[in-house]
């Protein structure tokens, strides 16, 4: 009788899963962010929050869980029930963390369900307005003269801004002192205040200070020039080949998230991302989006993880 009851309970559970997915969402959805409030990821999530709420018919509750190279937020996503009520955003650091932090509390591929690509942003190397570096080559020559003496700020260990600066160190044969922050906004604030001379950040995030002259943008780290600052060269154009890094973000859920929930969330995200006001704001932030199915985003995550592994090894990037 005990085995019969167990079989009946199992069958009931299996039949309930499609019904749960069909009725989703019937309560608020938590969206976990791996960064502090105020940065590009936080602002972009809040930009589309209202549109998602209208389409899905439920509140989207954004929770910032920064720290530990994004792993605090990401672990919470991995440990959540696969019912569609706890989702999250991962970023470039998610692909780098398996190579920088070998004792992760989760499997970066198996413990997650890819949902949708969010955005990609241009990154740049900037300096405080009073810094003596007028060009990227000025910075490189100063760093060669005093290895490890010049500090640079980023939004955190393993983020694209960190990897981009590490690529520059490798390409130019220099050593800088990495100062990681819990998000891009505090990193920008400290460089503007003069506490750290060099900044590796999103160009959009730093644009207010670049435009007012508080920061001087020396070069962008992507393969192509920034849409906001087309007059500024890429690092490669400045003479340091092999540097090609931008920031990306995407939506994931815990493993075994029902396909019906994944597909509905993907469709809602794509719909909001095509709204003119969203695209206009993305342009101001030097961001671009790209429509991907859940399967395409899963392939993108796997490819980015392999790419980050090669970059971390070739540039000898270490967890600090």
C-alpha positions in Angstrom: 0.0 0.0 0.0 2.9 2.4 0.8 4.4 1.9 -2.6 0.9 2.5 -4.3 0.5 5.7 -2.4 4.0 6.9 -3.4 3.3 6.1 -7.0 0.0 8.0 -6.8 1.8 11.0 -5.2 4.5 11.0 -7.9 1.9 10.9 -10.6 0.0 13.8 -9.0 3.2 15.8 -8.8 4.0 15.2 -12.4 0.6 16.2 -13.6 0.6 19.3 -11.4 3.8 20.7 -13.1 2.2 21.5 -16.5 -0.8 23.0 -14.7 1.5 25.2 -12.6 3.2 26.4 -15.7 -0.1 27.1 -17.5 -1.2 29.3 -14.6 2.1 31.2 -14.3 2.4 33.8 -13.1 -0.2 33.9 -10.3 1.9 35.8 -7.8 4.8 38.4 -7.7 8.1 37.4 -9.4 11.4 38.1 -7.6 14.2 39.2 -10.0 17.6 38.9 -8.3 20.4 41.2 -9.5 24.1 40.5 -8.8 25.0 44.2 -8.4 24.4 47.2 -6.1 21.7 49.7 -6.9 22.5 52.6 -9.2 24.6 50.8 -11.9 23.7 49.9 -15.5 22.3 46.5 -14.6 20.1 47.9 -11.9 18.9 50.9 -14.0 18.2 48.7 -17.1 16.2 46.1 -15.0 14.1 48.9 -13.6 13.7 50.4 -17.0 11.8 47.3 -18.2 10.2 46.4 -14.9 6.9 48.2 -15.6 6.6 46.8 -19.1 7.1 43.2 -17.9 4.6 43.8 -15.1 1.9 44.9 -17.6 2.5 41.9 -19.9 2.7 39.3 -17.2 0.0 40.8 -14.9 2.1 40.4 -11.8 4.6 42.7 -9.9 8.3 42.2 -10.6 10.1 42.7 -7.3 13.8 43.6 -7.9 16.3 42.5 -5.2 19.9 43.7 -5.3 22.3 41.0 -3.9 25.7 42.3 -4.7 29.0 40.9 -3.5 31.3 37.9 -3.9 31.8 38.5 -7.7 28.0 38.0 -8.2 27.9 34.6 -6.7 25.6 35.6 -3.8 22.8 36.4 -6.1 23.6 33.6 -8.5 23.6 31.0 -5.8 20.2 32.2 -4.6 18.8 31.7 -8.1 20.3 28.2 -8.3 18.8 27.2 -5.0 15.3 28.6 -5.8 12.3 26.4 -6.6 11.9 25.9 -10.3 8.4 27.5 -10.2 9.2 30.7 -12.1 8.8 33.0 -9.1 12.5 33.5 -8.5 14.5 34.5 -11.6 17.6 36.5 -12.0 20.2 38.2 -14.1 23.7 37.0 -14.8 26.5 38.9 -16.4 29.9 38.5 -18.0 31.4 37.6 -14.6 29.1 34.5 -14.5 31.2 33.1 -17.4 34.5 34.1 -15.8 33.7 32.8 -12.3 34.3 29.1 -13.0 37.9 29.9 -14.0 38.5 32.5 -11.2 36.6 30.8 -8.3 37.0 27.0 -8.7 35.0 26.3 -5.5 31.7 27.8 -6.7 28.6 26.7 -4.6 26.9 25.8 -7.9 27.5 24.5 -11.4 27.4 27.5 -13.6 25.8 25.6 -16.5 23.9 22.7 -15.0 22.2 24.6 -12.2 20.5 27.2 -14.4 17.9 27.5 -17.1 18.7 30.1 -19.8 15.8 32.5 -20.5 16.8 35.5 -22.6 19.7 37.8 -23.6 19.3 41.3 -22.1 22.0 43.7 -23.4 25.6 44.2 -24.4 27.5 47.5 -23.5 30.6 49.2 -24.6 33.5 49.5 -22.0 36.2 52.0 -21.7 39.4 53.0 -19.8 39.0 56.5 -18.3 41.1 58.6 -15.9 40.4 61.3 -13.4 40.5 64.8 -14.9 43.7 65.7 -13.1 45.6 62.5 -14.0 48.6 63.2 -16.1 47.6 60.7 -18.8 46.3 62.3 -22.0 46.4 59.1 -24.1 46.3 55.4 -23.4 50.0 55.2 -24.3 50.7 57.8 -21.6 49.1 55.5 -19.0 51.0 52.5 -20.3 54.4 54.2 -20.2 53.7 55.4 -16.7 52.7 51.9 -15.6 55.9 50.4 -17.2 58.0 53.0 -15.2 56.3 52.0 -11.9 54.9 48.4 -12.1 51.9 48.0 -9.7 51.9 51.6 -8.6 48.9 52.8 -10.6 45.5 51.6 -9.3 42.4 51.1 -11.4 38.8 50.7 -10.2 36.2 48.3 -11.5 32.7 47.2 -10.5 34.0 43.9 -9.1 36.3 40.9 -9.4 35.7 38.9 -12.6 33.4 41.4 -14.2 34.0 42.4 -17.8 35.6 45.6 -16.7 38.2 43.6 -14.7 38.8 41.2 -17.6 39.2 44.2 -20.0 41.8 45.9 -17.9 43.6 42.6 -17.4 43.6 42.1 -21.2 45.2 45.5 -21.5 47.8 44.6 -18.9 48.7 41.5 -20.8 48.8 43.2 -24.2 50.8 46.1 -23.0 53.1 44.2 -20.7 52.2 46.3 -17.6 51.1 45.6 -14.1 48.3 47.7 -12.5 46.7 47.5 -9.0 43.1 46.3 -9.2 40.6 47.9 -6.8 37.3 46.1 -7.1 34.0 47.6 -5.9 30.6 46.2 -5.3 29.1 47.6 -8.5 30.1 50.1 -11.2 28.5 53.2 -9.6 30.7 53.2 -6.5 33.8 52.6 -8.7 32.9 55.6 -10.9 32.2 57.8 -7.8 35.6 57.0 -6.3 37.5 57.8 -9.5 35.6 61.1 -9.9 36.4 61.9 -6.3 40.1 61.4 -7.0 40.6 58.4 -4.7 41.6 56.1 -7.6 43.2 57.5 -10.8 42.0 55.0 -13.4 38.6 53.5 -14.2 37.5 50.5 -16.2 33.7 50.8 -16.7 30.8 51.0 -19.0 31.1 54.1 -21.2 27.4 54.7 -20.7 27.7 54.5 -16.9 30.5 57.0 -16.9 29.1 59.3 -19.7 27.8 62.0 -17.4 31.3 62.5 -16.0 33.0 62.1 -19.4 30.7 64.7 -20.9 31.4 67.2 -18.1 35.1 66.6 -18.1 35.4 65.0 -14.7 36.7 61.9 -16.4 38.8 61.6 -19.6 38.0 58.6 -21.8 41.3 57.2 -23.2 40.1 54.2 -25.2 37.3 51.6 -25.5 38.0 48.0 -25.0 35.6 46.5 -27.5 36.5 45.6 -31.1 34.6 48.6 -32.5 34.3 52.2 -31.3 31.6 53.4 -28.9 28.4 54.7 -30.3 28.5 57.6 -27.8 32.2 58.5 -28.4 33.1 57.5 -31.9 36.1 59.9 -31.8 37.8 57.8 -29.1 40.0 54.9 -30.4 39.7 51.3 -29.4 42.5 49.8 -27.3 43.6 47.9 -30.4 43.7 51.0 -32.5 45.8 52.6 -29.8 48.4 49.9 -30.5 47.6 47.2 -28.0 46.2 44.2 -29.9 44.2 41.3 -28.4 41.9 43.5 -26.3 38.3 42.8 -27.1 35.8 43.0 -24.2 32.3 44.3 -23.7 29.8 43.7 -20.9 26.7 41.5 -21.3 23.7 40.6 -19.2 21.0 38.0 -19.5 18.1 36.4 -17.7 18.2 32.9 -16.1 16.2 30.8 -13.7 17.0 27.7 -11.6 17.5 24.4 -13.4 14.4 22.4 -14.5 12.3 25.5 -15.1 9.3 24.4 -17.1 9.6 25.3 -20.8 6.2 27.0 -20.8 7.4 29.5 -18.2 10.8 30.0 -20.0 9.1 30.7 -23.3 6.5 33.1 -21.9 9.2 35.1 -20.0 11.4 35.2 -23.1 8.5 36.5 -25.2 7.7 39.1 -22.6 11.3 40.3 -22.4 11.6 40.5 -26.2 8.4 42.5 -26.4 9.6 45.1 -23.9 13.1 45.3 -25.3 11.6 46.4 -28.7 9.7 49.3 -27.2 11.0 52.6 -28.7 11.5 54.3 -25.3 13.6 51.3 -24.1 15.8 51.3 -27.3 16.2 55.1 -27.0 17.4 54.8 -23.4 19.7 51.9 -24.3 21.3 54.1 -26.9 22.0 56.8 -24.3 23.6 54.1 -22.1 25.8 52.9 -25.0 24.0 49.5 -24.9 22.5 47.3 -27.6 20.2 44.3 -27.4 19.8 41.1 -29.5 16.8 38.8 -29.7 17.7 35.2 -28.7 15.6 32.2 -28.0 16.3 30.4 -24.7 18.3 27.8 -26.6 20.3 30.4 -28.4 21.1 32.2 -25.1 22.1 28.9 -23.6 24.6 28.4 -26.4 25.8 31.9 -26.0 26.4 31.3 -22.3 28.4 28.1 -23.0 30.5 29.9 -25.7 31.2 32.9 -23.4 32.3 30.5 -20.6 34.7 28.8 -22.9 36.0 32.2 -24.2 36.5 33.5 -20.6 38.4 30.4 -19.7 40.9 31.0 -22.5 41.2 34.8 -21.7 41.7 34.1 -17.9 44.5 31.6 -18.7 46.2 33.6 -21.4 46.2 36.8 -19.4 47.0 35.0 -16.2 44.1 36.6 -14.3 43.9 35.7 -10.7 41.2 36.0 -8.0 42.1 38.8 -5.6 
